[in-house]
Amino acid sequence: QVQLIESGGGLVQAGGSLRLSCAASGRSLSPYAMAWFRQAAGKEREFVAAITWSGTSSNYADSVKGRFTISRDKAKNTMYLQMNSLKPEDTAVYYCARGPSFTVVAAVYDAWGQGTQVTVSS
């Protein structure tokens, strides 16, 4: 079974940048799509960004559009989320996911990482 291993979270000041990584390990077929979700304290999980494994399509939540960039490296079997111009409202646990459909619906994804904390201070 596939395992998703996240890294890159941490504490940054507003306006700073972080790059999250999500590496897949274990034998599995390549996914059709991978995505990032986040969940802030006291709030529901929300969609952040998604990408097809081919790299031909990507989409972003309005709240991060223009600031975040999703990408993948097929050779490294790794997905990335470059986060620039971070705001305090970006503070959340960020989760990577993979699944059979290019969608914003979390329930469709069938494998998840453990989550990594991103904290943006004022």
C-alpha positions in Angstrom: 0.0 0.0 0.0 1.1 3.5 -0.7 2.3 5.8 2.1 2.5 9.6 1.9 5.2 11.3 3.9 5.0 15.0 4.4 7.7 17.5 5.4 8.4 21.2 5.3 5.9 22.6 7.8 7.0 25.0 10.4 6.7 28.5 11.9 7.1 31.6 9.7 6.3 35.3 9.9 3.6 36.8 7.8 4.9 37.5 4.3 7.3 34.6 4.5 7.4 31.4 2.5 7.4 27.6 3.0 7.6 24.6 0.7 5.8 21.5 1.7 6.7 18.1 0.2 4.7 14.9 0.1 6.7 11.8 -1.0 5.0 8.6 -1.9 6.5 5.3 -0.9 5.6 1.7 -1.3 4.6 -0.1 -4.5 1.5 1.4 -6.1 0.1 2.6 -9.4 0.6 6.2 -10.2 -2.4 8.2 -9.0 -4.6 10.2 -11.3 -4.6 13.2 -9.0 -3.0 14.5 -5.9 -4.1 17.4 -3.7 -3.5 19.5 -0.6 -6.1 20.1 2.1 -5.8 22.1 5.3 -7.7 22.2 8.6 -7.4 25.2 10.9 -8.1 24.9 14.6 -11.9 24.9 15.2 -12.7 24.8 11.5 -13.6 22.2 8.9 -11.1 20.7 6.4 -10.9 22.7 3.2 -9.5 22.3 -0.2 -6.2 24.1 -1.1 -4.9 22.8 -4.4 -4.9 19.8 -6.7 -2.9 18.5 -9.6 -3.2 15.7 -12.1 -0.2 13.4 -12.0 0.5 14.1 -15.6 0.8 17.8 -14.6 -1.5 18.9 -17.3 -4.1 20.4 -14.9 -4.1 22.1 -11.6 -6.6 24.2 -9.6 -6.5 26.3 -6.4 -8.8 27.6 -3.8 -9.6 31.3 -4.2 -8.0 32.0 -0.9 -4.5 30.8 -2.1 -4.7 31.6 -5.8 -1.7 33.6 -6.8 0.3 32.8 -3.7 0.6 29.0 -3.7 1.9 26.8 -6.4 1.3 23.0 -6.6 3.7 20.9 -8.5 4.9 17.3 -8.8 8.1 15.5 -9.7 7.3 12.2 -11.3 10.9 10.9 -11.1 11.0 11.6 -7.3 7.4 10.5 -6.8 6.9 13.7 -4.8 4.3 16.5 -4.8 5.1 20.0 -3.6 3.2 23.0 -2.4 5.2 26.3 -2.6 3.6 28.8 -0.3 4.5 32.5 -0.7 3.2 35.7 0.9 1.9 33.7 3.8 -0.8 35.1 6.0 -1.9 34.3 9.6 -5.1 32.8 8.1 -3.0 30.2 6.4 -2.2 28.7 9.7 -3.5 25.1 9.7 -2.5 21.5 9.5 -1.8 20.7 5.9 -2.6 17.2 4.5 -1.5 15.7 1.2 -3.8 13.2 -0.5 -3.9 11.1 -3.7 -6.8 9.6 -5.5 -8.5 8.5 -8.7 -10.2 11.7 -9.5 -9.3 15.4 -10.0 -11.6 16.9 -7.5 -12.0 19.3 -4.6 -14.0 16.7 -2.6 -11.9 15.3 0.2 -13.9 12.0 0.4 -12.9 11.0 -3.1 -9.2 10.8 -2.2 -8.1 7.3 -1.0 -4.7 7.9 0.7 -3.6 10.6 3.1 -0.5 11.9 4.7 -0.2 12.4 8.5 -0.4 16.2 8.2 2.2 18.9 8.8 1.6 22.0 10.9 2.1 25.4 9.3 1.9 28.4 11.6 2.1 32.0 10.4 2.7 34.6 13.0 1.7 38.3 12.7 
